[in-house]
C-alpha cells in the first residue's frame, strides 16, 4: 500500500501507536470484532376467527392484540372489539376467503375509517380476498381503521 506523504505524521500526532492504516478491506477478524448478536424474532401463527356475524368472537387484548387474525370459515367471520383495552392496542385482520370479516365496535365505541366514524356499536367489514385491515385504539372506545387491498 502506498501511504501519501504526511499521513504517517498526522497519525503520529493524533497519538495512534500503530503504523498500520486501514485499507477498508473487510476481513473475518474485522467482522468478528464488530459482530452483534441479534435477539430472536418470535413469529406467531395467525389466529383463525371462528365466530360468525350472528355469534361473534369477543376479542381480548391479551389473546388477540398485536396478532394477525384470519377468516377461514364457511361463513363471514365476526368479532367484537374489546372494551377497556389499552390505548394503542392493535388488531390486524387478513381476509383469506370471500366470506370476509365483520368487525363490530362495542356499545359506546366507534370505528373511524376514511375520516368517517361509525355509529356507536357500528361495524366495518371486508370481503376482498387479500385485503388487510389494521385497527388501533386511539382513545377509550375510539378505534381507527386502515385498510390495504391487493
ZISULWO-V698704 format. One record per backbone hydrogen bond with DSSP energy under -0.5 kcal/mol. NH is the residue of the N-H (numbers start at 1). CO is the residue of the C=O. E is the energy in kcal/mol with one decimal. If there is no record, write none. Layout:
nh->[NH/NH]
co->[CO/CO]
e->[E/E]
This chain:
nh->[3/4/7/10/11/12/13/14/15/16/27/31/32/33/34/35/38/42/43/44/47/48/49/50/52/53/56/57/59/59/64/65/65/66/67/69/69/70/71/72/72/77/78/79/80/81/88/89/91/92/93/94/95/96/96/100/101/102/103/104/104/105/109/110/112/113/113/116/118/121/121/122/122/124/126/129/130/131/132/133/134/135/136/137/138/138/139/142/143/143/144/145/146/148]
co->[1/2/4/6/7/8/9/10/12/11/25/27/28/29/30/32/36/40/41/42/68/46/70/48/55/76/53/78/57/80/60/60/61/90/64/67/92/47/94/49/70/100/51/102/57/104/137/86/135/67/133/69/131/71/94/97/126/77/124/79/102/122/106/141/143/111/116/113/111/106/109/109/119/103/101/127/95/128/148/93/146/91/144/89/136/142/142/139/110/141/136/112/134/132]
e->[-0.6/-0.6/-1.8/-1.9/-2.6/-2.6/-2.2/-1.6/-1.2/-1.8/-0.6/-2.3/-2.6/-2.1/-1.4/-0.7/-0.7/-0.6/-0.7/-0.6/-2.6/-0.5/-2.8/-0.7/-1.5/-0.8/-0.5/-2.6/-0.8/-2.5/-2.4/-1.0/-0.9/-3.6/-1.9/-0.6/-3.5/-2.5/-1.1/-0.5/-0.5/-2.4/-1.6/-1.9/-2.6/-2.8/-3.2/-2.1/-2.3/-1.5/-3.3/-2.7/-2.4/-0.7/-0.7/-1.6/-2.5/-2.2/-3.2/-3.2/-0.6/-3.4/-2.4/-2.7/-3.4/-0.5/-2.6/-1.8/-1.8/-0.8/-2.4/-0.6/-2.3/-1.9/-1.7/-0.8/-3.0/-2.3/-3.1/-2.9/-2.9/-2.9/-2.1/-2.3/-0.7/-2.6/-1.2/-2.9/-2.5/-0.6/-2.9/-3.2/-2.4/-2.7]
